[in-house]
Amino acid sequence: MYYLLIIMYFMSSSLKVESLNAIQITSYDSLVSYLSNGAEASYFFNISTCVPANVTPEFEIPVIGGKIKLFVDWREADDESGVVYFSETRYTDEKVKDLNEEIQSLWLFNDTSEVYWGKPGFFVNNTADTKGVFCNWTKGEGKILVTQPNEQKQLTSFKEIRSMLTAGEEVRWIVKMGGCKCPPDPYDCGDSSFGDTIKDFKIKNGSISFSSSMTVLIPLSWQYVRFVAFGHVYENNTANFMASYFDPTTWENGENDMIVCPISSDLSAEGARFFTTRK
């Protein structure tokens, strides 16, 4: 009986691990599809694989990785191609008396990823020491991995979202802007999307409010921008999002976009999508 219990334990453990195996994504469209349907994703880049063998890098090459939190899938109007970008900020203690922060930003295109990293300190528009490389992430120069929950449920109402949050469940949200309105003018929001997981929230006056943020390096202008997404879910089963871009040093307001969405009722619908993320 004792040995049987041991065998059953290892069998159940192996089955559990197998059910949570991450899937490596090798195409841009697959990545966007998984993110849009509530999958959790992580990244791992051994950046030395992006440097040609006959080239000696002029700077130290790190290995970076983490979980994709707040992401943006940006698509220009009338342009089928797009870019997914996300960023991670962490504090470093290389000099205990000189607290610093490190920012790594990744921009993923069809077959190319631009990977940037630097320690700009708290004056985060100091990009003098920022480094970057280009990788072909679809051919093994970096990995994007997704994990689908064993039990995923799409939440289609304010009541369901509130119930899951107050029960201690994490809720993932994705805004498919093609099904939303962007007042005052123009009303067409385009086909971009963005999303994250609700980590903390407030319920007041018949609405659920939450926010997500990241500081990301913008390659073309070579400066850091702080992106903040404010979300509100209402009892009439609609959701409003304010996408704001700030200078990360002065917090001066650069741009605000209001996005008004219905809560999507199925995977094929656009608008605001909400999912439980139980495994």
Secondary structure, DSSP 8 states (H G I E B T S, - for coil): -HHHHHHHHHHHHHHHHHHT--EEE-SHHHHHHHHHTT-EEEEEEEGGGGS-TT---SS---EEEEE--SEEEEE-TT---EEEEEEEEEEE-SSTTS-EEEEEEEEE-SS-EEEEEE--TTSTT--TT-EEEEE-GGGTSSEEEEE--SS--EE-SHHHHHHHHHTT--EEEEEEGGGSB--SS--B--S-EEEEEE-S-EEETTEEEEEEEEEEEETTTTEEEEEEEEEEEETTSEEEEEEEEE-TTT--EEEEEEEEEEB-SSTT--EEEEEE---
